[in-house]
Amino acid sequence: MPADPVPLRPQPAETAPRTETPAAQTGPAGRHPHETLDRVMRAEVAKVTDGLSPFATAKAWSDWAAHLATAPGRQIELAHKAAENMGKLWAFGLQAAQDENATFAPPFRPGTNDHRFQHPDWSRPPFNLMQQAFLATQDWWETAAGDIRGMDHRNGQRVRFMLRQMLDTTSPSNFPLTNPEILEATRDQGGRNLKRGAEIFLRDALHQISGAEAEVTADFDVGQTLAATPGDVVFRNELLELIQYAPQTGTVHPEPVLIVPAWIMKYYILDLSPHNSLINWLVAQGHTVFAISWRNPTEEHADLSLEDYRTSGIMAALDAVTAIVPGRQVHACGYCLGGTMLSITAATMARDGDDRLASVTLLAAQTDFVEAGELLLFLDDSQIAFLEDMMWQQGYLDQAQMSGAFKALRAEDLIWTRAVRRYLLGQDDMPTDMGVWNADATRMPARMHSEYLRGLFLENRLTAGRFAVEGQVIALKDIRVPLFVVGTEKDHIAP
């Protein structure tokens, strides 16, 4: 059986190491006032653009346009592509006109994540022609924005992404008169769907303007129905609280489990409703579980670094766990960004001969950022500098500024389909445990987020063998404990 929990111990602030932060990242000290003025200006612009750099956008468009203008072969190819798509569209229209009940396959199909055209009437005239015309246009622009010899590959990807966002605004599924599902609902409900949709839109607009937190129903009350596995806070410092969950069986596994969630989200993603809670399942199997609950930083914590999250975070939690359950190794589990930091911690422990880990489990946690999905389209020197200026002014990056980029990666599903359902079909979102968790906003401290974006995302130092901890480089290959790694196929952050 595990030992009794140690008394709750506040951690003095001086135990969290601090290194001097460059003024370029956290403040104007030592900077020329002209440069400070420039940073304030960029930070104000960033508030309007949700942190997206207009300079990086202009660079991508100009690179693509200049190379296309001097590529007559590509221009001829695009003319042929336009004629080919137009021919397919005409042939489809003639077939549909002859027999509207025909089941022949359309020439253009939506993507696997595109759920805008699932209503059966999209296969009937005239809606099938509208759908096919939109998809044919989308197909042509995908080719037009393809790589051209000499053009920066990243700029080509960014242009394709932005073109897709612009085309999504013109989809026939977005308008009442060209969407058969909206027309059907309006006819059957006598327009009440549009009335409900207007009410939902007004409520959302007022919520956005006021910045008020979303109301949570009693069915999804954090601490009662969510994050409800019984546990006790057994350790606390300025960065985290450590929660201990006692096993619910007579026989107890000797080695405890330490869960390291991401601080980009609340910890209870792994303790949602009892039926889909990893923590609840583990204690039901006889495991003693510890979970970190990270502090949600404010502007006062702008100087928190990645190293702070290792030392005052994972290492401090591991020290507390081994004090409560002495003489036992610990099974560590890291989720998302928490898994990335756990990997760094495990590699550092391996380098230093610290053998307190029994195993490491990584859930959707990136260590190699070479192919980090479309999120990389938002990251280059210009974009990161723009984000740094915004964080420099407010001290953190908040959840709303992060979620906008994540939604844009799946705009057809997360933005447009949802907007049509709510504002035109009048179907409000049904509350779910995942939805409540997702709306529970978190923030990222300015210094840590800058180090994460530059050192890991942009420069990929960890996999390249150039990531230093306490002045010495670490290597993931030094980790010798068993690893269980879960990768995700469709995750827009860690594919």
Wavefront OBJ file of the C-alpha trace (Angstrom):
o trace
v 0.000 0.000 0.000
v 1.264 3.527 -0.653
v 2.351 5.667 2.223
v 0.029 8.338 3.611
v 0.056 11.640 1.718
v 2.638 14.128 2.910
v 1.309 17.377 4.330
v 0.554 20.110 1.826
v 3.787 22.064 1.407
v 3.983 25.493 -0.200
v 7.110 25.824 -2.322
v 9.117 29.028 -1.773
v 9.364 31.193 -4.836
v 13.177 31.142 -4.769
v 13.240 27.390 -5.473
v 12.008 28.038 -9.004
v 15.178 28.965 -10.900
v 15.100 32.071 -13.015
v 17.437 33.031 -15.789
v 17.715 36.510 -17.190
v 15.240 36.973 -20.020
v 16.235 38.952 -23.107
v 14.424 42.261 -23.220
v 13.506 41.511 -26.805
v 11.113 38.910 -25.497
v 9.719 40.249 -22.257
v 10.146 43.978 -21.993
v 11.631 47.210 -23.226
v 14.475 47.411 -20.709
v 17.691 48.303 -22.451
v 15.903 48.904 -25.730
v 15.857 52.081 -27.764
v 12.478 53.841 -27.356
v 12.029 53.797 -31.129
v 12.095 49.993 -31.082
v 9.669 49.932 -28.170
v 7.300 52.079 -30.218
v 7.610 49.613 -33.105
v 6.772 46.701 -30.832
v 3.747 48.481 -29.384
v 2.540 49.169 -32.922
v 2.918 45.530 -33.963
v 1.220 44.359 -30.776
v -1.798 46.558 -31.514
v -1.984 45.247 -35.084
v -1.771 41.693 -33.733
v -4.924 42.264 -31.688
v -6.809 42.986 -34.895
v -5.339 40.050 -36.837
v -5.591 37.533 -33.949
v -1.815 37.297 -33.880
v -1.316 36.555 -37.583
v 1.523 38.477 -39.198
v 0.457 40.512 -42.270
v 4.129 40.619 -43.300
v 4.359 36.827 -43.542
v 1.075 36.794 -45.478
v 2.260 39.446 -47.952
v 5.556 37.607 -48.424
v 3.750 34.371 -49.318
v 1.413 36.032 -51.824
v 4.166 38.024 -53.526
v 6.437 34.963 -53.807
v 3.641 32.929 -55.410
v 2.429 35.688 -57.740
v 5.918 36.613 -58.954
v 6.839 33.017 -59.788
v 3.482 32.331 -61.468
v 3.796 35.495 -63.580
v 7.126 34.264 -64.970
v 6.033 30.653 -65.542
v 4.252 30.464 -68.931
v 4.273 26.681 -68.772
v 2.324 26.700 -65.516
v -0.087 29.254 -66.978
v -0.766 26.959 -69.955
v -1.231 24.046 -67.552
v -3.782 26.061 -65.568
v -5.650 26.985 -68.765
v -5.853 23.273 -69.650
v -6.948 22.493 -66.098
v -9.728 25.079 -66.295
v -10.945 23.659 -69.606
v -10.788 20.120 -68.246
v -12.772 20.993 -65.112
v -15.300 22.944 -67.143
v -15.737 19.952 -69.471
v -16.321 17.616 -66.540
v -18.836 20.056 -65.079
v -20.757 20.392 -68.365
v -20.823 16.624 -68.857
v -22.136 16.144 -65.341
v -24.787 18.823 -65.857
v -26.022 17.201 -69.070
v -26.260 13.790 -67.411
v -28.106 15.255 -64.429
v -30.537 17.109 -66.733
v -31.388 13.891 -68.601
v -32.067 11.862 -65.451
v -32.127 13.613 -62.106
v -32.469 10.274 -60.286
v -29.303 8.827 -61.865
v -26.712 7.478 -59.459
v -23.573 8.194 -61.532
v -20.541 9.387 -59.586
v -19.879 13.146 -59.635
v -16.455 14.202 -60.968
v -15.472 16.168 -57.846
v -15.780 14.997 -54.250
v -15.433 16.899 -50.965
v -12.580 16.082 -48.590
v -12.879 13.478 -45.864
v -13.308 16.146 -43.156
v -15.785 18.193 -45.210
v -19.297 17.536 -43.869
v -21.054 20.437 -45.603
v -22.681 18.371 -48.377
v -24.087 15.364 -46.511
v -27.788 16.186 -46.967
v -29.263 13.862 -49.656
v -30.611 16.779 -51.706
v -27.059 17.803 -52.566
v -27.171 14.934 -55.081
v -30.228 16.419 -56.872
v -30.494 19.383 -59.299
v -29.906 22.232 -59.008
v -27.956 21.777 -55.792
v -25.653 19.110 -57.221
v -24.541 21.546 -59.931
v -23.847 24.247 -57.332
v -21.852 21.795 -55.249
v -19.860 20.518 -58.231
v -19.145 24.037 -59.499
v -17.759 24.976 -56.074
v -15.640 21.809 -55.818
v -14.371 22.263 -59.397
v -13.271 25.806 -58.544
v -11.621 24.558 -55.377
v -9.802 21.857 -57.361
v -8.490 24.413 -59.890
v -7.186 26.783 -57.227
v -5.475 23.879 -55.453
v -3.512 23.299 -58.662
v -2.920 27.022 -59.227
v -1.359 27.370 -55.783
v 0.904 24.359 -56.294
v 4.678 24.607 -56.006
v 6.513 26.421 -58.796
v 10.214 25.924 -59.403
v 12.147 28.451 -57.326
v 9.265 29.338 -55.024
v 9.653 28.738 -51.318
v 7.715 25.559 -50.474
v 6.407 27.036 -47.208
v 5.033 30.062 -49.045
v 3.220 27.765 -51.464
v 1.629 25.862 -48.589
v 0.572 29.122 -46.936
v -1.016 30.443 -50.149
v -2.961 27.180 -50.602
v -4.164 27.419 -47.029
v -5.310 31.037 -47.396
v -6.999 30.330 -50.730
v -8.911 27.490 -49.101
v -10.062 29.833 -46.332
v -11.294 32.390 -48.887
v -13.049 29.763 -51.015
v -14.795 28.378 -47.932
v -16.599 31.707 -47.539
v -18.218 31.238 -50.988
v -19.471 27.680 -50.489
v -23.149 27.273 -51.492
v -23.694 25.515 -48.166
v -23.267 28.861 -46.378
v -26.317 30.589 -47.897
v -30.015 29.909 -47.223
v -31.138 29.993 -50.872
v -28.446 27.566 -52.088
v -28.455 25.081 -49.217
v -31.228 22.463 -49.537
v -31.040 21.554 -45.856
v -31.770 25.150 -44.806
v -34.593 25.461 -47.331
v -36.147 22.228 -46.084
v -35.902 23.277 -42.432
v -37.333 26.731 -43.188
v -40.283 25.192 -45.087
v -41.016 22.544 -42.447
v -40.650 24.901 -39.478
v -42.251 27.967 -40.995
v -39.063 29.998 -40.575
v -38.739 29.321 -36.841
v -35.233 27.916 -37.435
v -34.118 31.338 -38.707
v -35.666 33.048 -35.673
v -33.839 30.687 -33.296
v -30.640 31.158 -35.285
v -30.893 34.946 -34.981
v -31.336 34.601 -31.215
v -28.282 32.337 -30.977
v -26.252 34.752 -33.105
v -27.240 37.704 -30.904
v -26.345 35.761 -27.759
v -22.946 34.763 -29.200
v -22.249 38.342 -30.306
v -23.052 39.743 -26.857
v -20.909 37.049 -25.253
v -18.008 37.910 -27.579
v -18.293 41.643 -26.910
v -18.608 41.316 -23.134
v -15.931 38.631 -22.798
v -18.063 36.883 -20.180
v -17.387 33.244 -19.428
v -19.798 30.713 -20.875
v -22.435 29.391 -18.503
v -22.003 25.759 -17.478
v -25.043 23.576 -16.896
v -25.379 21.527 -13.737
v -24.853 18.379 -15.818
v -21.261 19.446 -16.476
v -20.111 21.114 -13.279
v -16.343 20.898 -12.755
v -15.659 19.115 -9.490
v -19.116 17.551 -9.363
v -19.775 15.741 -12.644
v -16.474 16.604 -14.387
v -13.084 16.073 -12.752
v -15.059 14.169 -10.132
v -12.643 11.334 -9.291
v -11.946 11.728 -5.529
v -8.479 13.164 -4.944
v -6.466 15.327 -2.567
v -3.981 18.106 -3.264
v -0.783 16.850 -1.605
v 1.753 19.356 -2.918
v 1.667 22.910 -4.214
v 4.172 25.440 -5.481
v 3.920 28.611 -7.566
v 3.508 26.624 -10.790
v 1.292 23.632 -9.981
v -0.846 21.628 -7.636
v -0.259 17.884 -7.378
v -3.408 15.811 -6.884
v -3.253 12.288 -5.458
v -5.969 9.736 -6.318
v -6.149 6.690 -4.093
v -6.694 3.243 -5.657
v -10.220 1.850 -5.333
v -9.229 -1.788 -4.969
v -8.031 -3.998 -2.167
v -4.867 -4.928 -4.016
v -2.673 -2.004 -5.048
v 0.002 -1.826 -7.724
v 3.316 -0.996 -6.049
v 4.493 1.640 -8.547
v 2.548 4.939 -8.798
v 1.509 6.762 -11.970
v 2.315 10.447 -12.566
v 0.240 12.238 -15.241
v 1.722 15.342 -16.854
v -0.977 17.173 -18.845
v -0.377 20.100 -21.172
v -0.575 23.569 -19.667
v -2.202 24.723 -22.900
v -5.386 23.161 -21.459
v -6.890 22.200 -18.101
v -5.711 18.917 -16.580
v -9.152 17.309 -16.402
v -9.095 16.378 -20.096
v -7.946 13.058 -18.589
v -10.684 13.129 -15.921
v -13.871 14.067 -17.758
v -17.096 12.195 -17.015
v -16.604 8.980 -14.990
v -17.215 6.793 -18.052
v -14.447 8.436 -20.121
v -11.932 9.381 -17.435
v -8.453 7.862 -17.683
v -7.771 8.721 -14.045
v -10.998 7.082 -12.859
v -10.148 3.959 -14.861
v -6.611 3.748 -13.457
v -7.677 3.948 -9.801
v -10.354 1.324 -10.526
v -7.511 -0.986 -11.631
v -5.619 -0.473 -8.364
v -3.165 2.250 -9.398
v -2.080 5.100 -7.169
v -2.337 8.106 -9.484
v -0.861 11.569 -9.231
v -1.849 14.316 -11.669
v -0.403 17.785 -12.141
v -2.823 20.691 -12.330
v -0.915 23.615 -13.844
v -1.398 27.192 -12.769
v -3.190 29.347 -15.350
v -0.626 32.145 -15.827
v -1.360 35.857 -15.821
v 0.782 38.814 -16.870
v 2.672 38.413 -13.583
v 4.061 35.107 -14.881
v 5.329 36.386 -18.226
v 8.898 35.360 -17.336
v 8.145 31.660 -16.742
v 10.409 29.570 -18.980
v 10.454 26.048 -20.367
v 13.107 25.238 -17.787
v 10.757 26.383 -15.017
v 8.157 23.898 -16.240
v 10.780 21.159 -16.038
v 12.287 21.992 -12.642
v 9.412 23.580 -10.701
v 6.957 21.465 -12.671
v 7.734 17.850 -13.514
v 10.807 17.432 -11.306
v 9.100 19.059 -8.304
v 6.077 16.788 -8.804
v 8.324 13.720 -9.144
v 10.129 14.642 -5.922
v 6.770 14.875 -4.129
v 5.561 11.534 -5.530
v 8.719 9.684 -4.506
v 8.458 11.214 -1.030
v 4.885 9.931 -0.675
v 5.655 6.511 -2.210
v 9.320 6.010 -1.284
v 11.514 3.338 -2.802
v 9.354 2.923 -5.917
v 9.907 3.915 -9.492
v 7.221 6.016 -11.176
v 5.288 5.410 -14.412
v 5.086 8.835 -16.084
v 2.425 9.722 -18.661
v 2.585 12.956 -20.682
v -0.155 14.416 -22.847
v 0.424 16.893 -25.717
v 2.806 19.656 -24.608
v 3.110 17.918 -21.244
v 4.443 14.869 -23.096
v 7.007 17.003 -24.930
v 8.275 18.356 -21.625
v 8.201 14.861 -20.101
v 10.420 13.662 -22.968
v 12.871 16.475 -22.240
v 12.778 15.617 -18.547
v 13.284 11.881 -19.144
v 16.239 12.533 -21.460
v 17.779 14.857 -18.860
v 17.282 12.284 -16.105
v 18.872 9.603 -18.308
v 21.864 11.860 -18.947
v 22.254 12.570 -15.230
v 21.783 8.968 -14.059
v 18.405 9.594 -12.351
v 16.582 6.223 -12.519
v 13.308 7.096 -10.786
v 11.183 6.523 -13.921
v 9.831 3.020 -14.545
v 8.282 3.847 -17.938
v 7.216 6.791 -20.102
v 3.887 7.041 -21.947
v 3.383 9.797 -24.521
v -0.111 10.672 -25.772
v -0.183 12.885 -28.905
v 3.088 14.436 -27.774
v 5.523 15.825 -30.329
v 9.276 15.494 -30.102
v 10.059 15.900 -33.822
v 8.603 19.075 -35.332
v 9.748 18.638 -38.930
v 6.267 17.565 -40.010
v 3.995 19.218 -37.471
v 1.016 19.548 -39.777
v -0.572 22.759 -41.035
v 0.140 24.489 -37.741
v 3.651 25.077 -39.130
v 2.101 27.381 -41.735
v 1.656 29.932 -38.962
v 5.264 29.767 -37.856
v 8.304 31.536 -39.285
v 10.562 34.279 -37.955
v 8.124 37.011 -38.944
v 5.128 35.250 -37.418
v 6.870 34.358 -34.164
v 8.227 37.905 -33.783
v 4.685 39.177 -34.261
v 3.375 36.837 -31.551
v 6.244 37.803 -29.246
v 5.349 41.471 -29.544
v 1.732 40.703 -28.684
v 2.764 38.570 -25.690
v 5.342 41.179 -24.637
v 2.531 43.699 -24.241
v 0.050 41.477 -22.380
v 2.424 38.942 -20.752
v 0.775 35.808 -22.147
v -1.056 34.288 -25.093
v -4.657 33.584 -24.201
v -6.896 30.740 -25.292
v -8.964 32.788 -27.730
v -5.834 33.808 -29.638
v -4.765 30.159 -29.900
v -8.162 28.680 -30.737
v -8.613 30.934 -33.774
v -5.621 29.361 -35.484
v -6.714 25.828 -34.545
v -10.221 26.393 -35.929
v -8.819 27.793 -39.178
v -7.020 24.492 -39.771
v -10.430 22.811 -40.088
v -12.507 25.837 -41.109
v -15.020 23.950 -43.256
v -15.995 21.817 -40.261
v -15.205 23.862 -37.143
v -16.295 27.283 -38.441
v -18.675 27.129 -41.415
v -20.564 23.897 -40.723
v -21.032 24.955 -37.109
v -22.175 28.465 -38.100
v -24.747 27.089 -40.563
v -26.076 24.652 -37.982
v -26.412 27.308 -35.292
v -27.421 30.484 -37.145
v -29.394 29.151 -40.123
v -30.732 25.801 -38.919
v -31.302 27.118 -35.388
v -29.641 24.133 -33.731
v -27.775 25.202 -30.617
v -24.720 23.252 -29.485
v -25.597 20.431 -27.119
v -23.387 20.685 -24.021
v -20.810 17.922 -23.689
v -18.044 17.246 -21.208
v -15.458 17.794 -23.942
v -17.108 21.057 -24.992
v -17.130 22.394 -21.424
v -13.461 21.485 -21.032
v -12.595 23.107 -24.373
v -14.271 26.366 -23.323
v -12.379 26.435 -19.997
v -9.756 28.924 -21.136
v -6.047 28.714 -20.361
v -3.106 30.959 -21.186
v 0.554 30.509 -22.152
v 3.268 32.599 -20.444
v 5.111 34.838 -22.890
v 8.700 33.644 -22.362
v 7.866 29.941 -22.280
v 5.731 30.159 -25.424
v 8.438 32.049 -27.287
v 11.061 29.444 -26.299
v 8.709 26.642 -27.327
v 7.947 28.132 -30.746
v 11.531 29.089 -31.566
v 13.503 26.252 -30.008
v 11.180 23.348 -30.780
v 8.745 24.253 -33.568
v 10.953 26.525 -35.674
v 14.423 25.101 -35.040
v 13.517 21.520 -33.990
v 16.418 21.492 -31.552
v 15.248 18.479 -29.551
v 15.359 15.994 -32.428
v 18.385 17.683 -34.006
v 20.406 17.125 -30.824
v 20.835 20.836 -30.067
v 18.510 21.223 -27.074
v 20.488 22.075 -23.939
v 19.406 21.649 -20.336
v 21.557 23.236 -17.630
v 24.220 23.998 -20.201
v 24.522 20.460 -21.580
v 22.858 18.980 -24.645
v 20.353 16.159 -24.095
v 19.439 13.308 -26.454
v 16.181 11.365 -26.610
v 18.151 8.236 -27.542
v 19.551 8.214 -23.993
v 16.121 7.235 -22.628
v 16.333 3.536 -21.742
v 13.039 2.969 -19.896
v 10.121 1.372 -21.795
v 8.202 3.841 -23.966
v 4.546 3.611 -25.015
v 3.781 6.233 -27.660
v 0.346 7.023 -29.090
v 0.365 9.032 -32.324
v -2.706 10.644 -33.896
v -3.601 10.698 -37.583
v -5.947 13.691 -37.756
v -4.904 15.830 -34.801
v -4.325 19.393 -36.051
v -1.622 20.064 -33.444
v 0.319 16.801 -33.204
v -0.371 14.622 -36.245
l 1 2 3 4 5 6 7 8 9 10 11 12 13 14 15 16 17 18 19 20 21 22 23 24 25 26 27 28 29 30 31 32 33 34 35 36 37 38 39 40 41 42 43 44 45 46 47 48 49 50 51 52 53 54 55 56 57 58 59 60 61 62 63 64 65 66 67 68 69 70 71 72 73 74 75 76 77 78 79 80 81 82 83 84 85 86 87 88 89 90 91 92 93 94 95 96 97 98 99 100 101 102 103 104 105 106 107 108 109 110 111 112 113 114 115 116 117 118 119 120 121 122 123 124 125 126 127 128 129 130 131 132 133 134 135 136 137 138 139 140 141 142 143 144 145 146 147 148 149 150 151 152 153 154 155 156 157 158 159 160 161 162 163 164 165 166 167 168 169 170 171 172 173 174 175 176 177 178 179 180 181 182 183 184 185 186 187 188 189 190 191 192 193 194 195 196 197 198 199 200 201 202 203 204 205 206 207 208 209 210 211 212 213 214 215 216 217 218 219 220 221 222 223 224 225 226 227 228 229 230 231 232 233 234 235 236 237 238 239 240 241 242 243 244 245 246 247 248 249 250 251 252 253 254 255 256 257 258 259 260 261 262 263 264 265 266 267 268 269 270 271 272 273 274 275 276 277 278 279 280 281 282 283 284 285 286 287 288 289 290 291 292 293 294 295 296 297 298 299 300 301 302 303 304 305 306 307 308 309 310 311 312 313 314 315 316 317 318 319 320 321 322 323 324 325 326 327 328 329 330 331 332 333 334 335 336 337 338 339 340 341 342 343 344 345 346 347 348 349 350 351 352 353 354 355 356 357 358 359 360 361 362 363 364 365 366 367 368 369 370 371 372 373 374 375 376 377 378 379 380 381 382 383 384 385 386 387 388 389 390 391 392 393 394 395 396 397 398 399 400 401 402 403 404 405 406 407 408 409 410 411 412 413 414 415 416 417 418 419 420 421 422 423 424 425 426 427 428 429 430 431 432 433 434 435 436 437 438 439 440 441 442 443 444 445 446 447 448 449 450 451 452 453 454 455 456 457 458 459 460 461 462 463 464 465 466 467 468 469 470 471 472 473 474 475 476 477 478 479 480 481 482 483 484 485 486 487 488 489 490 491 492 493 494 495
